[in-house]
Amino acid sequence: MEYRQLGRTGLRVSVLTMGTFTFGGSGPFAMVGQQGVSDARRLVDLCIDNGVNLFDTANMYSNGQSEEILGEVLEGRRDKVLINSKARMRIGDGPNDEGVSRHHLIRECERSLKRLRTDHIDIYYMHEWDGQTPVEEKLAALDTLMQQGKIRYIGCSNYSGWQVMKSLAVSDRDRRPRFVTQQIHYTLEAREAEYELLPISVDQGLGVLVWSPLAAGLLTGKHRRGQPTPEGSRQFAGWTEPPIRDAEKLWDIVEVLIQIGAEHNVSAAQVALAWLLGRPAVTSLVIGGRNETQFRDNFKAIDLRLTDDDRARLNAVSRVPLIYPYWHQRNFATDRFSDADWALHRDYIAD
């Protein structure tokens, strides 16, 4: 296993994080997975044996069952691993059952701690932006939780660029704890994060965890152009996230992944994961799975070294267009670019 620093912190995390999205299987999450304690324990054991030291969950995954199961299977070895959890999404019918108000965050953190059978959460993510709660209130609540020792680090997930920067600016102004990491969706099929979120991470020293790095299985090579949706897949069960805006481009990407995989004698999934691990600011990929075979295949991506030609081919088939103002900056500002600017532009400058 490889370990990387989480942003500018001293915390070292495995480049693969175990996602527990499939634990529980309550409500709509049943379309993704329905792993109980015994199945979860077997997969957690496998991940720990392979060096994974970070486990990702959220208060709303299967209405808290994911946290409960993870807490049970980690009991007795909690001090050897790190846990992410999240809050913000709706978890009930009440008027304060969502958001990042002081009331909601403190209550949900304490509930998560009980379910996880622990006294602290290592990284606590704001799961989504809340435009109706003042940023100052959010950060003050997180400061309280940190002062109480209930959380160690804070991060954001699914924020836009200006929302990340507004939060960081208020933290600096008010001397509150800063986000140290983002958890974002970023794949060969969905590279929009390169416009703002990756440059911000480079510039502000944020770690990047990637959720659904295989686009819910669409980049594994099991889904092919013109073929029926595989039985047993999320899509076969009706799961629709992430959205695919250009199906033909998706299948073009899959074909290149399969070709490069064949050249290296590895799976398409390993190629997709290896590509992500070479991107700017990326710290860890949150991987999930229904069985040991999927996890074992993903572990092998750590040792895969893509060539410059491999990356050029993947870039050519997947990159996003340079929207304004980036095409203008490419034409007139490259001589004054920072490392953060290059997080986007390095794949376009030769055009």
C-alpha positions in Angstrom: 0.0 0.0 0.0 1.1 3.6 -0.7 0.3 6.4 1.8 0.1 10.1 1.0 -0.1 13.2 3.2 -3.6 14.6 3.4 -3.2 18.1 2.0 -0.9 20.1 4.3 -1.7 18.1 7.4 0.6 15.5 8.9 -2.0 12.8 8.5 -1.0 9.9 6.2 -3.7 8.0 4.4 -3.8 5.0 2.1 -4.2 5.9 -1.5 -7.3 3.6 -1.5 -10.0 4.2 1.0 -12.7 1.7 1.7 -16.2 3.0 1.0 -19.0 1.6 3.1 -21.9 2.8 0.9 -23.0 -0.7 0.4 -23.3 -1.5 4.1 -26.9 -2.0 5.3 -28.9 -1.7 2.2 -31.8 0.3 3.6 -34.2 2.2 1.3 -32.7 3.3 -2.1 -29.3 2.1 -1.0 -30.5 -1.5 -1.5 -29.9 -1.0 -5.2 -26.2 -0.6 -4.5 -25.6 -3.3 -1.9 -27.1 -5.0 1.1 -24.0 -6.1 3.1 -24.7 -7.2 6.7 -22.2 -7.5 9.5 -20.6 -10.8 8.4 -20.1 -9.7 4.8 -18.8 -6.3 5.9 -16.4 -7.8 8.4 -14.9 -10.0 5.7 -14.3 -7.1 3.3 -13.0 -4.8 6.1 -10.6 -7.5 7.1 -9.4 -7.8 3.5 -8.9 -4.1 3.2 -6.9 -3.9 6.5 -4.8 -6.8 5.5 -3.9 -5.0 2.3 -2.9 -1.8 4.1 -6.1 0.3 3.8 -6.1 2.6 6.8 -9.1 4.9 6.0 -12.8 4.0 6.0 -15.5 6.2 4.6 -19.1 6.4 5.7 -21.9 9.0 6.2 -24.8 9.5 8.6 -27.3 9.1 5.8 -26.0 5.9 4.2 -28.8 3.4 4.8 -30.2 5.7 7.5 -27.2 5.2 9.8 -26.8 1.4 9.2 -23.5 1.9 7.4 -22.0 3.6 10.4 -23.5 1.0 12.8 -22.1 -1.9 10.8 -18.7 -0.2 10.4 -18.5 0.5 14.1 -19.3 -3.1 15.0 -16.7 -4.6 12.7 -14.0 -2.2 13.7 -14.5 -2.7 17.4 -11.2 -3.6 19.1 -9.1 -2.2 16.3 -10.5 1.3 16.0 -7.2 2.9 17.1 -5.4 1.3 14.1 -7.5 2.9 11.4 -9.0 6.3 10.4 -12.7 7.0 9.8 -14.4 9.6 7.6 -18.0 10.5 8.2 -20.3 13.2 6.9 -23.3 15.3 7.7 -25.7 17.7 5.9 -28.1 15.6 4.0 -31.7 15.1 5.1 -32.0 12.3 7.6 -35.6 12.8 8.8 -38.9 14.7 8.3 -38.2 17.5 10.8 -37.4 21.1 9.8 -33.9 20.8 11.3 -33.1 17.3 9.9 -30.8 18.6 7.2 -28.3 21.4 6.7 -25.2 22.6 8.5 -26.8 24.6 11.3 -25.1 24.4 14.7 -28.1 22.4 15.9 -27.9 19.8 13.1 -24.1 19.4 13.0 -23.6 18.9 16.7 -26.5 16.5 17.0 -25.5 14.5 14.0 -21.9 14.2 15.0 -22.9 12.9 18.4 -25.3 10.4 16.8 -22.6 9.2 14.4 -20.1 8.7 17.3 -22.6 6.4 19.0 -23.3 4.4 15.9 -19.5 4.1 15.1 -18.7 3.1 18.8 -15.9 5.6 18.9 -15.1 8.9 20.7 -13.9 10.7 17.6 -14.2 11.0 13.9 -10.9 11.5 12.1 -12.2 13.5 9.1 -15.7 15.1 9.2 -17.1 16.2 5.9 -19.8 18.6 5.1 -21.6 16.3 2.6 -23.1 19.1 0.5 -23.4 22.9 0.4 -26.0 24.6 2.5 -26.7 28.1 1.1 -29.2 29.0 3.8 -26.9 28.6 6.8 -24.2 31.2 7.4 -20.7 29.9 6.8 -19.8 31.5 10.1 -22.3 29.3 11.9 -21.1 26.1 10.2 -17.5 26.8 11.0 -18.2 27.8 14.6 -20.1 24.5 15.2 -17.2 22.5 13.7 -14.7 24.5 15.8 -16.8 23.5 18.9 -16.7 19.8 17.9 -12.9 20.0 17.3 -12.4 21.7 20.7 -14.4 18.9 22.3 -12.2 16.3 20.6 -15.1 14.8 18.7 -13.6 15.4 15.3 -9.9 15.8 14.3 -10.0 17.3 10.8 -12.8 18.8 8.6 -13.5 18.7 4.9 -16.2 19.5 2.3 -17.8 17.4 -0.4 -19.7 18.4 -3.5 -18.9 22.1 -3.1 -18.4 24.4 -6.1 -15.2 26.4 -6.3 -16.6 29.6 -4.9 -18.2 27.7 -2.0 -14.9 26.2 -1.0 -13.1 29.5 -1.2 -15.8 31.3 0.8 -15.5 28.7 3.5 -11.7 29.0 3.6 -11.8 32.8 3.6 -14.1 32.9 6.6 -11.9 30.3 8.4 -8.9 32.5 7.9 -10.7 35.7 8.8 -12.3 34.3 12.0 -9.4 32.0 12.9 -11.6 29.0 12.7 -10.4 25.5 11.6 -9.9 25.2 7.9 -11.1 22.5 5.5 -8.1 20.3 4.9 -9.6 18.1 2.2 -12.4 17.8 -0.4 -14.2 14.7 -1.4 -15.3 15.0 -5.0 -16.5 13.1 -8.0 -13.7 12.9 -10.6 -13.2 10.3 -13.3 -12.1 10.0 -16.9 -15.7 10.4 -17.8 -16.3 13.4 -15.5 -13.4 15.8 -15.5 -15.2 19.0 -14.6 -13.3 19.2 -11.3 -10.3 20.3 -13.3 -11.8 23.7 -13.9 -11.8 24.9 -10.3 -11.7 22.1 -7.6 -8.3 20.6 -8.5 -6.6 24.0 -8.9 -8.1 25.2 -5.6 -6.7 22.1 -3.9 -3.2 22.7 -5.3 -3.3 26.4 -4.4 -4.9 26.0 -0.9 -3.2 22.8 0.1 -6.3 20.6 0.2 -6.2 16.9 -0.1 -8.6 15.3 -2.6 -10.5 12.1 -2.0 -12.4 10.8 -5.0 -15.8 9.2 -4.7 -17.1 6.7 -7.2 -13.8 6.7 -9.1 -15.1 4.1 -11.5 -18.3 6.0 -12.3 -20.4 3.5 -10.4 -18.8 0.6 -12.3 -19.2 2.1 -15.8 -15.4 2.3 -16.3 -14.6 -1.3 -15.3 -15.0 -2.6 -18.8 -18.0 -4.7 -17.9 -20.3 -2.2 -19.5 -19.8 -1.9 -23.3 -21.2 0.0 -26.2 -24.4 -1.6 -27.6 -24.5 -4.4 -25.0 -27.2 -5.0 -22.4 -26.7 -3.6 -18.9 -25.0 -6.4 -16.9 -27.3 -8.1 -14.4 -26.3 -7.4 -10.8 -24.9 -3.9 -11.6 -26.1 -0.7 -10.0 -27.5 0.5 -13.3 -29.4 -2.8 -13.8 -31.0 -2.1 -10.4 -32.0 1.4 -11.4 -29.2 3.5 -9.9 -28.7 6.7 -11.9 -25.7 8.4 -10.3 -23.5 9.8 -11.7 -25.3 11.1 -14.7 -23.8 10.4 -18.1 -24.2 13.4 -20.5 -22.4 11.9 -23.5 -22.9 8.2 -23.8 -20.8 7.9 -27.0 -17.9 9.6 -25.3 -18.2 7.3 -22.3 -18.0 4.2 -24.6 -15.0 5.7 -26.4 -13.2 6.1 -23.0 -14.1 2.5 -22.1 -12.6 1.2 -25.3 -9.3 3.0 -24.7 -9.3 1.7 -21.1 -9.8 -1.8 -22.3 -7.0 -1.4 -25.0 -4.5 -0.1 -22.5 -5.5 -2.7 -20.0 -4.8 -5.4 -22.5 -1.4 -4.0 -23.3 -0.5 -4.1 -19.6 -2.3 -7.3 -18.9 -4.5 -5.6 -16.3 -8.2 -4.7 -16.1 -9.8 -1.6 -17.4 -10.7 -0.7 -13.8 -7.0 -0.7 -12.8 -6.1 1.6 -15.7 -8.9 4.1 -14.7 -7.8 4.1 -11.0 -4.1 4.4 -11.9 -4.9 7.4 -14.1 -6.6 9.1 -11.1 -3.8 8.4 -8.8 -1.5 10.4 -11.1 -3.7 13.5 -11.2 -2.8 16.7 -9.3 -3.7 16.9 -5.6 -5.4 13.5 -5.5 -4.7 11.8 -2.2 -7.0 8.7 -2.1 -9.7 6.9 -4.1 -12.8 5.7 -2.3 -13.5 2.3 -3.6 -16.4 0.0 -2.8 -17.5 -3.4 -3.9 -19.9 -6.2 -3.4 -17.2 -9.0 -3.2 -13.6 -9.7 -2.5 -12.8 -10.1 -6.2 -13.6 -6.5 -6.9 -11.5 -5.2 -4.1 -8.5 -7.4 -5.0 -8.6 -6.1 -8.6 -8.7 -2.5 -7.4 -5.7 -3.1 -5.1 -3.5 -4.0 -8.1 -4.0 -0.5 -9.5 -1.5 0.8 -7.0 1.3 -1.0 -8.7 0.3 0.0 -12.3 2.6 2.6 -13.9 1.0 4.1 -17.0 3.3 5.4 -19.7 3.3 8.9 -21.0 1.7 7.5 -24.2 -1.0 5.8 -22.1 -1.9 9.0 -20.4 -1.8 11.0 -23.7 -4.3 8.5 -25.2 -6.6 8.7 -22.1 -6.4 12.5 -22.1 -7.2 12.7 -25.8 -10.4 10.7 -25.5 -11.7 12.2 -22.2 -10.7 15.8 -21.6 -13.2 18.5 -21.2 -13.3 21.6 -23.4 -11.5 24.7 -22.3 -14.4 27.0 -21.4 -14.0 30.7 -20.8 -11.9 32.2 -19.2 -9.5 29.2 -19.5 -9.1 29.3 -23.3 -8.3 33.0 -23.0 -5.8 32.4 -20.3 -4.2 29.6 -22.3 -3.7 32.0 -25.2 -2.3 34.9 -23.2 -1.2 34.0 -19.7 0.8 30.8 -19.7 4.1 32.5 -19.0 2.6 33.6 -15.6 0.9 30.3 -14.6 1.3 28.8 -11.1 1.2 25.2 -10.2 -2.5 25.6 -9.6 -3.1 26.9 -13.1 -1.2 24.0 -14.6 -3.5 21.5 -12.7 -6.0 22.3 -15.6 -3.8 23.5 -18.4 -1.0 21.0 -18.6 -3.2 18.7 -20.7 -4.1 21.4 -23.2 -1.1 23.6 -23.7 0.3 21.6 -26.7 -2.8 22.1 -28.8 
